[in-house]
Structures are given as C-alpha cells and as structure tokens.
C-alpha cells in the first residue's frame, strides 16, 4: 500500500453530515425575508447557513435521479430524468428530442429539478432539494461527467438524444420535517476544487493502476461484483458495478486533490 500511496502522487493537484445545527423553518424564514424580494435566496453568512449549504451541496452530488418540472403552455409538467452534478456548478441531464419536456424547454428554458431520497418511507420528513433555473444545450464533451455515470447513454447519442446543463438560480433545501431554507444558486453551485479534466485523470489513474483499491471500496459497501471508479467529488465517489451506480460517501469532505488522494489511500487500508 506504500507503493500505492507514492503512485497516487501522480494526481495533478490542478454523507454523513452532522445535522445538529439545522435551524428550524421559522428561523430560516426570518433569515431569508430581506432577500426574497430580489432573488429569493439567503446568503450563507452564519455558521447555521454554512452548515445548511454544505448539506445541500453534498445531497446534490449524491443524487443521480430527479423530477424535472417544465412549462407546457403555461401549465406545469413534471417528468423523470437522470442527472449528474457537474464540476462547474451546473446539473447535467440527457433528453430525447421527442420527449414532452424537451419540447417545453425549446420554448421556455425555465425549469425546476426536485431531488429526493428515493427509499424514504415518508417524503415529507425526508431530505429533498428543489433547484430553480434554466436549461441550455451542451455538447457531449461538456457532459463527460454524465457519460461516466451513465456509460450506456453514449449509445443514445446515435438516436435523437442530446445533453442539457441546468444553471441554478436558487434552491430550496429541506433537510427534514419543518426545516427549510432558500439558498443562493451561486453559492450552491460554486465549482468544486478540481475541474473535469483533473477528475478524469484521477478516475483513469485509479482504474488503470489501483484496481485492488477499488475492489476494496466495493467490498466495504458489501458489493461482490467487479467495480470501476466513475467519479469523485469532495463529498464522496461513485462506483459502477454490474451497471449499477454505488455512492460511497466520505466521512469528512475533501477540499483538494491531495486530500482526495489521501482519503482514497486510507479507505483502501481499512
């Protein structure tokens, strides 16, 4: 494993979240009243707001599905999409030109994404994140992170599918029952400490040179199928095993490539 530690220095330096400080709905509403008239979001200035913002960002990067809301002739229309949070702060999705939501977005790019806990027994007491923004078309190259999480979607590009990036203007974070706050889109979607090219370098390096470490990560998740590393962010990593996406949350978020490297080394030694 020492050799692994030294080898992983080749990286270019280019979920469990403590909810003890979550403020109540009433306190959150008071903190946002002064800004609702402008952008409807609260700046993360206090420790409580910083904690909420960190929770919401972790929740966003831990998601791979969402409900998509668009406008259909002025009426709301909701559908289901796969998503991938991008390193530049946008949220990526792939759509078909024949889909109703795609037609709606061609007319009006305004949209909303609802991310919730898929296995929750009670949605009203479970965490969820509503994102409000607008969508624009992007190239497959710009959606490279989505393709790593959903490799089968590459085949859809031979049909009428294309990629969209949702730019978030504001977000409503509800970490639990009677707890809610508006978050500023710029703060929620601030770029992560590394760009997509650096992340891809880390992913390829791990898959090529440290398959045994990745096997250990999968084993820690009680997964016995061969796995590959698909993506890594400050709050965790995504593994692919037998076509399934497995989310491995970091116990402590990382803020640099060096910290990510150290975390991967330590996890492989568990």
Secondary structure as UniProt FT lines:
FT   HELIX           2..7
FT   HELIX           8..10
FT   TURN            20..21
FT   HELIX           25..36
FT   TURN            37..39
FT   HELIX           47..61
FT   STRAND          65..72
FT   TURN            73..74
FT   STRAND          75..82
FT   STRAND          84..85
FT   TURN            87..88
FT   STRAND          91..96
FT   TURN            97..98
FT   HELIX           100..107
FT   STRAND          110..116
FT   TURN            118..119
FT   HELIX           123..125
FT   STRAND          128..138
FT   TURN            140..143
FT   HELIX           144..149
FT   TURN            151..152
FT   HELIX           153..156
FT   TURN            157..160
FT   STRAND          161..176
FT   TURN            177..178
FT   STRAND          179..184
FT   HELIX           185..188
FT   HELIX           196..209
FT   HELIX           211..220
FT   TURN            221..222
FT   STRAND          227..233
FT   TURN            234..235
FT   STRAND          236..241
FT   TURN            242..243
FT   STRAND          244..249
FT   HELIX           257..268
//
